[in-house]
Amino acid sequence: MTLFSPKKGSLGFDENINSTITLDMLEDDYYYYIFAEFPGREKKDIKIKFKGDKLSLKISEDIEEDLNQNYIISERCHTERERLIELEDPVNKKEVQANFQNGLLEISIKKMDPDENDEEDLIQIS
């Protein structure tokens, strides 16, 4: 019985197991807090940005292989993973803090003050 195919590039397990970015998300009255683990990765591999009202976390995983080696099994490859996080409350996109240390990404996003948001949406009558 063969547990995996010995061909180059064969993973030998469900390729979708690691296809998403796992995270924890908390909130209080003023902030959203997001924690995601990227063990063994570097800050330069992670991209964070807003796509409309959603926050995008994207990681590029690029493992360089020596093509001169005679691999029997190669399970490391180049992949990109992205996770879109929908935020229920309006947020201040200018007040986002992100910190990456020891493989842990911590993001805090300030929610809009409801009074401030009401003023922005208020249409002046002349």
Secondary structure as GFF3:
##gff-version 3
##sequence-region A 1 126
A	DSSP	beta_strand	23	27	.	.	.	ID=ss1
A	DSSP	beta_strand	31	37	.	.	.	ID=ss2
A	DSSP	three_ten_helix	43	45	.	.	.	ID=ss3
A	DSSP	beta_strand	46	51	.	.	.	ID=ss4
A	DSSP	beta_strand	54	61	.	.	.	ID=ss5
A	DSSP	beta_strand	79	86	.	.	.	ID=ss6
A	DSSP	beta_strand	91	101	.	.	.	ID=ss7
A	DSSP	beta_strand	104	111	.	.	.	ID=ss8
A	DSSP	alpha_helix	114	121	.	.	.	ID=ss9
###
